[in-house]
Amino acid sequence: IELVSLTSIEGVDVYKIKVTKGEDESFRYYDAKTGYLVRTEKTVEAQGQSIVTVEDVSDYKEVNGVMFPHTTKITAGPQVLILNSTDVKINEGVTEADFN
């Protein structure tokens, strides 16, 4: 993990962090003010071509004391997919007996 720079995304100051796992490399961007993850960038191979995939997360809301992003925008080449969460449930219906 390496701090690359302080940069800006849509007018918001963010820390750009380089994450290396083996030969895989990605970049994560964290809001300098809130510390929330706002973007992940990585290059993937698909059908012999390199494609940069960008995941933007936003609309953080508190759920049981934890902040969760409720909107994810995934851009892979010309394709854009937007996911909106309307409800986040944490361990609903899970008991300790489920782990025994």
VMD Tcl script that draws the C-alpha trace (Angstrom):
set ca {
  {0.00 0.00 0.00}
  {1.43 3.36 -1.05}
  {0.15 6.93 -0.89}
  {0.47 8.25 -4.44}
  {-0.91 11.77 -4.18}
  {-3.55 14.17 -2.99}
  {-5.75 14.84 -6.02}
  {-9.32 15.85 -6.81}
  {-12.40 14.02 -8.10}
  {-15.34 16.22 -9.07}
  {-14.01 19.04 -6.90}
  {-13.46 16.86 -3.82}
  {-9.94 16.42 -2.44}
  {-9.04 12.73 -2.29}
  {-6.03 10.63 -1.36}
  {-4.94 8.31 -4.17}
  {-3.65 5.03 -2.72}
  {-1.86 2.35 -4.75}
  {-2.66 -1.21 -3.65}
  {-0.45 -4.04 -4.87}
  {-1.32 -7.73 -4.38}
  {1.23 -9.94 -6.09}
  {1.28 -8.73 -9.68}
  {-2.15 -7.08 -9.42}
  {-2.28 -3.34 -8.91}
  {-5.24 -1.07 -8.21}
  {-5.87 2.44 -6.99}
  {-8.27 3.52 -4.27}
  {-9.37 7.06 -3.66}
  {-10.45 8.22 -0.20}
  {-12.19 11.50 0.57}
  {-9.60 13.63 2.40}
  {-12.26 15.11 4.68}
  {-14.43 12.09 5.57}
  {-12.03 9.20 4.94}
  {-14.72 7.40 2.93}
  {-13.77 5.34 -0.11}
  {-15.04 7.18 -3.21}
  {-13.40 5.35 -6.12}
  {-11.53 2.18 -7.05}
  {-9.65 1.83 -10.35}
  {-8.12 -1.34 -11.72}
  {-7.08 -2.73 -15.06}
  {-8.52 -6.11 -16.05}
  {-7.85 -8.37 -19.00}
  {-10.87 -9.31 -21.10}
  {-10.65 -11.17 -24.40}
  {-7.00 -10.24 -24.80}
  {-7.52 -6.54 -24.11}
  {-6.79 -4.38 -21.09}
  {-9.83 -2.53 -19.76}
  {-9.77 0.04 -16.98}
  {-12.64 -0.52 -14.56}
  {-13.71 2.38 -12.35}
  {-16.07 1.94 -9.40}
  {-17.42 5.14 -7.87}
  {-19.24 4.79 -4.56}
  {-21.35 7.53 -3.00}
  {-24.48 8.39 -1.04}
  {-23.12 7.14 2.29}
  {-25.78 6.59 4.95}
  {-25.53 5.30 8.49}
  {-26.87 1.79 9.14}
  {-26.61 0.54 12.72}
  {-23.74 2.95 13.39}
  {-21.76 2.02 10.25}
  {-21.58 4.17 7.11}
  {-22.47 2.30 3.90}
  {-22.41 3.63 0.33}
  {-25.85 3.32 -1.25}
  {-24.82 4.11 -4.84}
  {-22.16 2.35 -6.91}
  {-21.36 3.36 -10.48}
  {-19.21 0.86 -12.38}
  {-17.59 1.99 -15.62}
  {-15.82 -0.66 -17.72}
  {-14.86 0.57 -21.15}
  {-18.03 1.90 -22.78}
  {-20.34 0.12 -20.33}
  {-21.78 1.91 -17.30}
  {-23.74 0.14 -14.57}
  {-25.36 2.02 -11.69}
  {-26.42 0.14 -8.56}
  {-28.66 1.83 -5.99}
  {-29.26 0.25 -2.59}
  {-32.57 1.08 -0.99}
  {-32.08 -0.95 2.17}
  {-29.06 -2.37 3.98}
  {-29.60 -5.10 6.55}
  {-26.80 -6.29 8.79}
  {-26.85 -9.91 9.97}
  {-30.63 -9.98 9.91}
  {-31.88 -13.42 10.87}
  {-28.38 -14.63 11.76}
  {-27.82 -16.17 15.19}
  {-24.76 -17.56 16.97}
  {-26.13 -21.05 16.32}
  {-25.52 -20.49 12.59}
  {-21.77 -20.58 13.30}
  {-21.70 -23.78 15.36}
}
mol new
graphics top color blue
foreach p $ca { graphics top sphere $p radius 0.5 }
foreach p [lrange $ca 0 end-1] q [lrange $ca 1 end] { graphics top cylinder $p $q radius 0.2 }
display resetview
